[in-house]
Every structure is written in structure tokens, then in C-alpha cells.
């Protein structure tokens, strides 16, 4: 995967977090559509973590191949 694609995916994940955060009813966050929004936020956070792990592994791979 190209670094540009990873950055675009990271930006999309942050956008999804922002959008889902607006849908959460903070008075009752575990009822109705707020649960779906919370699941969306958690899923986007997981995607960000996975993409950052991928970028780190690519950097390590480049250093190993370089030596």
C-alpha cells in the first residue's frame, strides 16, 4: 500500500470519528442510535491503530532491508 493511500485512510477515519461524535446523545450514550455511533467511533479508532501499526512495520522493514 502506498503511503498516500494510508494517509487518506487515516483522514477518512478521523472524519468518521468526528461525524459519529456528533450523532452521540451524551445524555444517554448507550441507548438507541448512540450505540451505533459509539461502535462507529470505536471501529474508526481501531482502523487508525491498524494503519499506524502498518506504517511502523513498513519503516522497520525499510531499515532491515537497508542494512
Residue pairs with C-beta under 8 A, 6 or more apart in sequence:
1 54
3 55
3 58
6 51
6 54
6 55
9 47
9 51
10 48
10 51
10 52
13 44
13 45
13 47
13 48
13 51
14 44
14 48
16 40
16 41
16 43
16 44
17 40
17 41
17 44
17 45
19 40
20 37
20 38
20 40
20 41
20 44
21 37
21 41
23 33
23 34
23 36
23 37
23 40
24 34
24 37
24 38
24 41
25 31
25 32
25 33
25 34
28 34
29 35
29 38
30 38
